[in-house]
Amino acid sequence: MKLTDRVLLAYLQERFEVEETERIGSSGPVQGPLLYETGERPEEGWVYLLDGSSAFLDDTAVPEQALFIFCGGMQGTFPIHGAVIVLEEKEKLPEVLNALVRAFRFYGEWEQKLTELRSGAGTVEDMLEASFPVLGNPLVLFLGHDFTIEEQVGTEIMSERYPFLESGREHMEYVNAVLQDPRYEKEHQSASCYWGPDYITGFRSLNWNIRKGGETTHCLCLLEYKKQLTKADGDLLEILGRNIKYVLQSREGRGGRREESLHKILRRILSDRTLDYMEGSRYLTSMGWQREHQYLCLVYQLTYLDRGNLPTNSICNFMEEQYRGCSSFTYEGDIVNFFDLTVTELPLDEVASQLKPFIRDSYLKAGYSRVMEGHIGLRRQYIQSCLALDVGGRRKPYLWIHHFNQIAMPYILEQITRKLPGSMLCHEKLLILRKMDKENGTEYMKTLRTYLDQQQNAVRTAKELYIHRSTFLYRLEKIKEILESDLDDTEELLYLNLSFRLLEREES
């Protein structure tokens, strides 16, 4: 669970005396908290707690996306970047730490509840009910431009005072006034939270638009009643809105008939090795997927715990609704997504960035292929995605997302050593160097590896090894003598580089 600095500030202000703040709203979502240790280099995306006497040096490398909370006043210097909250002198660090832990747990349990509702058979009303105690104010989901109330929670005590929340003539008069407001016309297409026109409705509200195909279809409103709204509430409203958007799109998918022809030909490309390439290419071209377009394959692997529960059809519908030029379908127990990036008009990095929170929150494992041009590589891109999941999942099982480019070298090494171990494939003389190091305490292997890593640059290699240049040159001559090589043949240098990796893989 990540929270914005605004949410954490609002939580602390209810429990402690805040003396000063700086750059609130600049840190982005953060996780934590951590106790800062003097001299530590802070990492991006964390909350750091400091004693009021702690100080940052001017040259300390501080990331912009971090939050620093000083307990017991502030006697030192501010960090040069990141958001800052200073609590008064009477506030003690242990109490503040406990409060932050409870904050992350409180909001984390709420987000987990939303995820469970989204992944199961939960409705929008269920999500509003679960969120009402957290946000502390009434919630309304309006449909389209006519402000028809689709779902609402907590508005019973407001309806008599605010006719805008009731159907009838007065409601329509309010709606017409809102629609004619020039500020609303601009904000109705906004992709972030915005304040509603309280001078028309009679109450303040924070709104978040739910959009489809570039148009707003629903508006989620958090109404100010008793509890005053702040921008922190807008950050929480956005979390709720994204989950409701997923449920709405899943509901549409279950109610409608999806186009199967594109899915069918893509499944044939994956399953039928005898399929004529030109035949498959003609089908894809007739559907708008041209030969000169750029393509990407993304495979979702359901985690073991969720394989029987996660609604795969909902995920497929969500992907196709979210991205133009995306075909999403199930194949051999996984969810396969092909993107025509030329139609999608998004680069790989942007697609990956947008999908990262969805993949994490849905408990999926994802494998990305390389981007390739044309139809001939579609099946191979699927294989790349599956290999990314397989090799990446074994090497770093704690990660949710794996890219083929990140596992290409480990995969190559795995294939090379399928029949013979690395010590029987590596440069034979390298084994002599390793034996001499073990028996005589020399560092010939380390010296040669560093020399190769530094592109055969003697000055940089000596500096990296913390030895004098003449000492390095003496070692290099001995290494050349043992290898019986001048180390100037490009194929031999490649072989040596590969040999080091083969030996390292065997040792690990």
Summary of the structure (lengths in Angstrom):
residues: 508
radius of gyration: 29.4
end to end distance: 33.7
largest distance: 96.6
contacts: 1542
relative contact order: 0.06
helix: 48%
strand: 18%
